[in-house]
Amino acid sequence: MQLVPGSIGVFQLWDQRRGIACLAMETSTDPDPRWESWRRARPEPLGLHLDTAAAGRSSRAVLSAVSDHALLEARAGAYVAQEMAADALAASRAAIGRLLGMPEGGIAFVESASVALSTLLQAWPFEQGATVAVAPSEWGPNLATFTRHGLGMVDLRVDADGHVDLAELEDLLASSPPSMVHITQVASHRPLVQPATEIATVCRQAGVPLIVDAAQALGHVDTATGADIIYATSRKWLTGPRGVGVLAAAPQCSDRLRATLTASHQDPADETIGAALSSREAHLAGRLGLGRAAQDLLEMGPAAVFERLAAVGRATRRILGSLDNWRVIGPTDEASAITALEPAAGQDVMGVRSRLLRDHGTVTTAQQVFRAPRDMSSLTLRVSPHVDCTSDDLVRLREALASL
Ligand SMILES: Cc1ncc(COP(=O)(O)O)c(C=O)c1O
């Protein structure tokens, strides 16, 4: 047996006799208590959860924040409970604001990332013939939403891996500027992180608004990018509750957004743009749970979590990269914990996803082309572990996939 050191703290143990690559992260021999405590802070998983990009596993603290408020609603009356939770709700907005680099008053709570985009497009005053510039990796349902709102689409030029080309962007904004630029900061369907901060700088210099879909980015990478609008969901990498989304507007957008709002949007108790864009009837317990999840991330140190997630993603791609019957989709070195696998031997991806769950207790996603119709051509299997993932987990997955 020979030991081959890899790049991100991964060691490859190559058993030539069996011809099986068995790889292990350094953390399995030298456990980091921080990521173990992340796991211990959550209820015991039923199996191997490798599906954070669909929905992450909430901590007990988040679950308690949700259930405590639901209980208070039943005991005090829902609207009295809302008044009693005013400070905690303000703290939720402040914590999300810190993660997005947006003022607390610019944070609106809605039900999901999709609702956030629709709310934004309803409020944003478009002129006839307005256009939005998007990259090929754009989340498919967003493309449908742009079309529904009558927006024409302009293609952003990208490099070979799919990152927006900044020089080409500068040229586009100087020669024929679209009404807005929209990027999905972290792609859902493969490892791809857009240079959102740099894109924001180019857009600001050209005076073109930048909207960022941070559904897969919040809690995963730095989302304080300087964009004009950022929207996201609670349930993925931040591991907050389902059914809560966030729409955040920078101060320079407030007047533009207010122009289209009607009296029904106004909240006499809170005149911020965040309150005006928030859904009226709402799962307040979920908003408190989201606030708890955001505060937990801030206490843990976002930079360390983002670095760990990038390392977990690279380790996943390295370990699965030696499979004969699956091809890892690149770029493999990307700072994303999302990995996508393409069948190399004609496997039925839906069937594999079901068998991983049924026979191996492993949760993954079978991804259909609608997720990124301009960047995908066939079904792929997505694996998206969180910070607590160990080398043993990845070796288990590798063995399961090799056997299917
Ligand atoms: C990149 C991206 N954008 C938007 C969404 C939609 O989020 P939601 O289901 O909260 O509407 C998703 C969901 O997976 C996503 O991955």
The ligand as a MOL file (V3000), in Angstrom:
LIG
                    3D

  0  0  0     0  0            999 V3000
M  V30 BEGIN CTAB
M  V30 COUNTS 16 16 0 0 0
M  V30 BEGIN ATOM
M  V30 1 C -29.6450 28.6710 -7.6990 0
M  V30 2 C -31.0570 28.5750 -7.2180 0
M  V30 3 N -31.8690 29.6300 -7.3480 0
M  V30 4 C -33.1310 29.6090 -6.9270 0
M  V30 5 C -33.6630 28.4850 -6.3550 0
M  V30 6 C -35.1050 28.4810 -5.9310 0
M  V30 7 O -35.1750 28.4930 -4.5270 0
M  V30 8 P -36.5630 28.2870 -3.7970 0
M  V30 9 O -36.8820 26.8240 -3.9280 0
M  V30 10 O -36.3250 28.7260 -2.3920 0
M  V30 11 O -37.5600 29.1140 -4.5000 0
M  V30 12 C -32.8690 27.3440 -6.1990 0
M  V30 13 C -33.4130 26.1270 -5.5920 0
M  V30 14 O -32.8360 25.0850 -5.5650 0
M  V30 15 C -31.5250 27.3970 -6.6400 0
M  V30 16 O -30.7130 26.3320 -6.5190 0
M  V30 END ATOM
M  V30 BEGIN BOND
M  V30 1 1 1 2
M  V30 2 1 2 3
M  V30 3 2 2 15
M  V30 4 2 3 4
M  V30 5 1 4 5
M  V30 6 1 5 6
M  V30 7 2 5 12
M  V30 8 1 6 7
M  V30 9 1 7 8
M  V30 10 2 8 9
M  V30 11 1 8 10
M  V30 12 1 8 11
M  V30 13 1 12 13
M  V30 14 1 12 15
M  V30 15 2 13 14
M  V30 16 1 15 16
M  V30 END BOND
M  V30 END CTAB
M  END
